[in-house]
């Protein structure tokens, strides 16, 4: 049965890439890349240098693997490292990594396209980041004797269910792949799908997360002009959580009148709704880009500040978790030693929960969030040990990049 499915996949992808190329040619992620994605325009590779092909879907995966790319280049400076990404933003971020020798668009997953790329690149290994499991890419690598390694491998419950619809096909694709998983829960899912060489190496993001300058905390608080006020931050608020978070802040300020709140939406489009809700609450508020004195709440409308703002807080809530949205990265405030609250829906970040082994605070609704914030800011000593233990467990995970490097170096001999 799996042979029939593979045959059908090869035929369909071989036929559909041509009209797909025409349809997608004006899409921002595909503009100017169609010829290379079809294998009509191939990259130039210098002779005599060992090539390693890294594939990362988008920005998140590129950032996750950037430290490993740097480590590979440092260990093997003669290597030629190329990275393919599906999205334009992923390629843009990759282009800022000087250790990469080539950044290219992900070829369409057609059998003939992948054959052309593997023939041209002749890589020592194909390194796939997280869950980018393209059948023709992996099978082309196997046919040419190229080892396939999935690093920082993760498998959400949704992806697991999707791959489980064709278990024999999944097993056929994964049986020859080496899987280095970010967490035990991910490793188990890959094993159940048929991967035979599965090990848990940890999350590559952990090394960078644990590198924080705790001495900057006072400087950041001074920049917010909060003095000795207790600071609560709700980061990565997702759609559907806005009203719950603002309601929790409003109720918390009744018990802690000098509370200073920071609300950081996950997407810029949520800023308007948060501003409307803040206005209705009666709290004095402003946008982060237009700071003013005498405010009780700021809404973050700037980019790239969230991690540092966590460091300026006394208690943090990480969104995407009160609704069934998979959660967001709780380790960012934990890296600063901040007591961290999250909701019950953390399916996409079970690996992060594994790291901190329960040293977080779980809430289920707006009322519980309010109560947790009030309890933490009025009794900080009660939660100090919890926050420090979570940070200690995170610090223990340092060295993830080195473990992955050891696993990959054998392919560059």
Secondary structure, DSSP 8 states (H G I E B T S, - for coil): -HHHHHHHHHHHHHHHHHHHHHHHTTSTTTTTTHHHHTTSS-----TTS-EEEEEE-SHHHHHHHHHHHHHHHHH-TT-EEEEEESSHHHHHHHHT-TT-SEEEE---S-HHHHHHHHHHH--SEEEEETT---HHHHHHHHHTT-EEEEEEE---HHHHHHHHTTHHHHHHHHTT-EEEESSHHHHHHHHHTT-SEEEE---THHHHHT---GGGHHHHHHHHT-TT--EEEEEEE-TT-HHHHHHHHHHHHHHSTT-EEEEEESSGGGHHHHHHHHHHHT--EEEGGG--TT-SEEEE-SSS-HHHHHHT-SEEEE-STTTTS----THHHHHTT-EEEE-S--GGGHHHHHHHTT-SEE--SHHHHHHHHHHHHH-HHHHHHHHHHHHHHHHTTTTHHHHHHHHHHGGG-
